[in-house]
Amino acid sequence: MANNIEIGEQVSASKKLQASDAEALLADVSRLIVAKGKKVVDFSKADKSSADAVQAMLGPTGNLRAPTAHVGKTLVVGFNEDVYSSLLG
C-alpha cells in the first residue's frame, strides 16, 4: 500500500450517495475539504455542517462527489493532487 494507507470501507460507484449520506459523513470530522479541479474549499469545524458545505460535496446529479476520503478528522471530497499530497505525504 502506498503511503501506508489502509482502506476502511470501499463503496461501489453504483451505490448513489446523496445529501443525507453527505451530512452523515460530516458527523465524525472537524474539517471538510472539497476539491473541484484546481478549486479547493476548506470548511472549518464551525461551518462544515452548513447547507453550503453539504451542497459543495454533491456533484451536478445530486450525488456525493468522488473520490471521498476520511483521513483522521478530515473529510476530503473530490480530487486535488496537492490536497492529497499534503494530507498523506
C-alpha positions as CSV (number, residue, x, y, z in Angstrom):
1,M,0.0,0.0,0.0
2,A,1.3,3.4,-1.0
3,N,1.9,5.8,2.0
4,N,0.7,3.1,4.4
5,I,-2.9,3.8,3.6
6,E,-5.5,1.3,4.8
7,I,-8.9,1.3,3.1
8,G,-11.5,1.0,5.9
9,E,-14.5,0.9,3.6
10,Q,-15.0,0.9,-0.1
11,V,-18.4,1.8,-1.6
12,S,-19.3,0.7,-5.1
13,A,-19.8,3.6,-7.6
14,S,-23.2,2.1,-8.4
15,K,-24.4,3.0,-4.9
16,K,-25.5,6.6,-5.2
17,L,-24.8,8.6,-2.0
18,Q,-26.9,11.8,-1.7
19,A,-27.3,14.8,0.6
20,S,-28.4,12.8,3.7
21,D,-25.3,10.5,3.3
22,A,-23.1,13.6,2.9
23,E,-24.5,15.0,6.1
24,A,-23.9,11.7,8.0
25,L,-20.2,11.7,6.9
26,L,-19.7,15.1,8.5
27,A,-20.7,13.9,11.9
28,D,-17.3,12.5,12.7
29,V,-15.0,15.1,11.2
30,S,-13.7,18.5,12.3
31,R,-12.6,19.7,8.9
32,L,-14.1,19.3,5.4
33,I,-12.1,19.9,2.2
34,V,-13.9,19.9,-1.1
35,A,-11.9,19.9,-4.3
36,K,-13.3,20.6,-7.7
37,G,-10.3,20.5,-10.1
38,K,-7.9,23.3,-9.0
39,K,-10.6,25.0,-6.8
40,V,-10.3,23.9,-3.2
41,V,-12.7,25.0,-0.4
42,D,-11.8,24.3,3.2
43,F,-14.7,24.3,5.6
44,S,-13.7,24.7,9.3
45,K,-15.4,23.0,12.2
46,A,-17.8,25.9,12.6
47,D,-19.2,25.9,9.0
48,K,-18.6,22.2,7.9
49,S,-22.2,21.2,8.6
50,S,-23.8,24.2,6.8
51,A,-26.0,23.7,3.8
52,D,-23.2,25.2,1.7
53,A,-20.8,22.6,2.8
54,V,-23.2,19.7,2.0
55,Q,-24.1,21.3,-1.4
56,A,-20.3,21.6,-2.2
57,M,-20.0,17.8,-1.5
58,L,-22.5,17.0,-4.2
59,G,-22.0,16.8,-7.9
60,P,-24.3,18.1,-10.6
61,T,-26.5,14.9,-10.4
62,G,-27.0,15.4,-6.6
63,N,-24.8,12.5,-5.7
64,L,-21.7,12.6,-3.5
65,R,-18.6,13.6,-5.5
66,A,-15.8,11.0,-5.8
67,P,-13.4,10.2,-4.5
68,T,-14.3,10.8,-0.9
69,A,-11.7,10.0,1.8
70,H,-11.9,10.2,5.6
71,V,-8.3,11.0,6.7
72,G,-8.2,11.3,10.5
73,K,-10.6,14.0,11.5
74,T,-10.6,15.4,7.9
75,L,-13.1,14.5,5.1
76,V,-11.8,15.1,1.6
77,V,-14.4,15.2,-1.2
78,G,-13.2,15.4,-4.8
79,F,-9.7,15.2,-6.1
80,N,-6.8,17.6,-6.0
81,E,-3.3,16.2,-6.0
82,D,-1.9,18.9,-3.8
83,V,-4.5,18.3,-1.1
84,Y,-3.9,14.6,-1.1
85,S,-0.2,15.0,-1.0
86,S,-0.4,17.4,2.0
87,L,-2.7,15.0,3.9
88,L,-1.0,11.7,3.1
89,G,2.6,12.8,2.5
